[in-house]
Amino acid sequence: MDYKGFIEEQIACIKQTVGQEKAINALSGGVDSSTVTVLGHRALGDRLKTVFVDSALMRKGEPQRVVETFARLGIKVELVDARKEFLSALAGLTDPEEKRQAVTDTFYAKVFSRLVKKSGAKFLLHGTILTDIEETVAGIKRQHNILTQLGIDTKGDYGYTVIEPLKTLRKDGVREVGKLLDLPAEIANRIPFPGPALATRIVGEVTPERLDVVREATTIVEEELADSGAFQYLAVLLSDRATGIRSNKREFGQIIVVRCIESVDARTATATPLPWDKMNRICERITQIKGVNRCLYDLTPKPPATVEYV
Ligand code: XMP
């Protein structure tokens, strides 16, 4: 594929669609939204406003890291604190699709449409990729970023038109485009991270305390597996508990699952055969998190499993 040609085409297309209006986009720091951010700024300059919404569901230090990385690229990112809104929308929910729906609604219908109105933008640039569309259309999972493909009238319902410049690419293609757009390697090669963020890695209710546990486990897994070369690695907090023993006392503790997969585009995946020493080290660190007394490694391929647990 001619990625240089693709970039030129998309820049021209964004320019033409947006005309003299303003556009807005939400950056998560992942490769898809980062690539769209740079494409959009090349096309529109200051007429594209880029925001990072802190949903309380992000990884440790992520909001600040994203703002600083893009400042180095000359792109200003506005940090929006919406933590309370997301947490209250998720309170009490345990059903996976209801949780995803709550994140979608809070993001698009509440936080984002408010930001769009304030900014005067008529267009939203979004990093939807081909795999998101295919899996949503196939009914496998409702991706949170796929309103247009589901026939939801974003203009009528939320007040803006969605532009999806990456919708013909898969992850590997997006990485190529990102590199050609001079994204730092740490972003272009970053492992995938889902839009609904850590909410997809908590089975059961999403609470600030449970987020802290899965966030800490995520940091450990990402540190330990950074040089694994795997496609994606993650930590999941289960809603079950298990009996254990700590300081000679019985403890009914929490369970973390570690997942590390090989894949090309996340449509299918197999578990990485990690070295035993590595798994033991991860287990040791994860069971030092307060209240966590079990750490499991997930061997299940996709299918029948999915990558995320929610
Ligand atoms: P699943 O769990 O569906 O994940 O096998 C496949 C790939 O997609 C990521 N993922 C998402 N990405 N919004 C996203 O942008 C989402 O709602 C979402 N759900 C899953 C997941 O991390 C994996 O790489």
Boltz pocket constraint, residues with backbone or C-beta under 6 A from the ligand:
constraints:
  - pocket:
      binder: B
      contacts: [[A, 141], [A, 142], [A, 143], [A, 144], [A, 145], [A, 192], [A, 193], [A, 194], [A, 195], [A, 196], [A, 200], [A, 232], [A, 265], [A, 266], [A, 267], [A, 302], [A, 305], [A, 306], [A, 307], [A, 308], [A, 309]]
      max_distance: 6.0
